[in-house]
Amino acid sequence: MTTKTLNYTPEQTLKMVSDYQAGTTVESIAESLGKSVRSVVAKLSREKVYVAKTYATKTGEPVVKKDQHADAIAAVLGLTEAETESLTKANKTALAKIFAALANSKPI
């Protein structure tokens, strides 16, 4: 019977979690432990303490996915799922502009 080799000792795990919660970057923790960043992120995730980075646009706004634009347009226009699916093939900038125009339009 083979014994399982631990990637992290309980002491390493405890230090890693406390360092991360104190604001130490994942890259610094990985370097100090001689592990890869992916390994540290995976371990912190298993320990339920890792918080993924939130992405923003160049202007600092939250990222809105193309599907979300298409769904918003479909809700305004009352489109079917098939019609909404075809919208997702359009350019993201175009979808954002269409939604903005619809949101600012007045009913006829």
C-alpha positions as CSV (number, residue, x, y, z in Angstrom):
1,M,0.0,0.0,0.0
2,T,1.3,3.4,-0.9
3,T,1.1,6.4,1.3
4,K,-0.3,9.7,0.0
5,T,2.2,12.5,-0.1
6,L,0.8,15.8,1.2
7,N,1.4,18.8,-1.0
8,Y,0.9,21.1,2.0
9,T,1.5,20.4,5.7
10,P,-1.2,21.5,8.1
11,E,1.3,24.2,9.3
12,Q,1.8,25.5,5.7
13,T,-1.9,25.5,5.1
14,L,-2.6,27.5,8.3
15,K,0.1,30.0,7.5
16,M,-1.0,30.3,3.9
17,V,-4.6,31.0,4.9
18,S,-3.6,33.5,7.6
19,D,-1.2,35.3,5.2
20,Y,-3.9,35.4,2.4
21,Q,-6.5,36.8,4.8
22,A,-4.0,39.4,6.0
23,G,-3.7,40.6,2.4
24,T,-0.5,38.9,1.2
25,T,-0.8,38.2,-2.6
26,V,-1.1,34.7,-3.9
27,E,2.1,35.3,-5.9
28,S,4.1,36.1,-2.7
29,I,2.6,33.1,-0.9
30,A,3.5,30.8,-3.8
31,E,7.0,32.1,-3.9
32,S,7.6,31.7,-0.2
33,L,6.3,28.1,-0.3
34,G,8.1,27.2,-3.5
35,K,4.8,26.3,-5.1
36,S,3.0,27.5,-8.3
37,V,0.4,30.2,-8.1
38,R,-2.2,27.7,-9.5
39,S,-1.4,25.3,-6.7
40,V,-1.8,28.0,-4.0
41,V,-5.1,29.2,-5.5
42,A,-6.4,25.7,-5.6
43,K,-5.5,25.1,-2.0
44,L,-7.0,28.4,-0.9
45,S,-10.1,27.5,-2.8
46,R,-10.3,24.1,-1.1
47,E,-10.0,25.9,2.2
48,K,-12.9,28.2,1.1
49,V,-11.0,31.4,1.6
50,Y,-9.9,32.3,-2.0
51,V,-11.8,35.2,-3.6
52,A,-11.4,35.4,-7.4
53,K,-10.4,38.8,-8.9
54,T,-13.2,40.8,-10.2
55,Y,-12.6,42.1,-13.7
56,A,-13.4,45.6,-14.9
57,T,-13.3,47.4,-18.2
58,K,-10.6,50.0,-19.0
59,T,-13.0,52.6,-17.7
60,G,-13.4,50.7,-14.4
61,E,-17.0,49.5,-15.0
62,P,-17.9,45.9,-14.4
63,V,-17.6,43.6,-17.3
64,V,-20.9,42.8,-19.0
65,K,-20.9,39.7,-21.1
66,K,-22.4,39.6,-24.6
67,D,-25.1,37.1,-23.5
68,Q,-26.3,39.6,-20.9
69,H,-26.7,42.3,-23.5
70,A,-28.7,39.9,-25.7
71,D,-30.9,38.8,-22.8
72,A,-31.7,42.4,-21.9
73,I,-32.6,43.3,-25.5
74,A,-34.8,40.1,-25.7
75,A,-36.6,41.1,-22.5
76,V,-37.4,44.6,-23.9
77,L,-38.5,43.3,-27.2
78,G,-40.2,40.1,-26.0
79,L,-38.0,37.8,-28.2
80,T,-38.1,34.0,-28.2
81,E,-35.1,32.0,-27.0
82,A,-34.2,31.2,-30.6
83,E,-34.3,34.9,-31.6
84,T,-32.2,35.7,-28.6
85,E,-29.7,33.1,-29.5
86,S,-29.2,34.7,-32.9
87,L,-28.5,38.0,-31.2
88,T,-25.5,36.6,-29.4
89,K,-23.7,36.3,-32.7
90,A,-23.6,40.1,-33.0
91,N,-20.8,42.3,-31.9
92,K,-20.8,43.1,-28.2
93,T,-20.4,46.9,-28.8
94,A,-23.3,46.8,-31.2
95,L,-25.5,44.9,-28.7
96,A,-24.6,47.5,-26.0
97,K,-25.6,50.4,-28.2
98,I,-28.9,48.7,-29.3
99,F,-29.8,48.1,-25.7
100,A,-28.9,51.7,-24.7
101,A,-31.1,53.0,-27.6
102,L,-34.0,50.7,-26.6
103,A,-33.7,51.8,-22.9
104,N,-33.8,55.5,-23.9
105,S,-36.6,55.1,-26.5
106,K,-40.2,56.2,-26.0
107,P,-43.1,53.9,-26.9
108,I,-44.8,54.8,-30.3
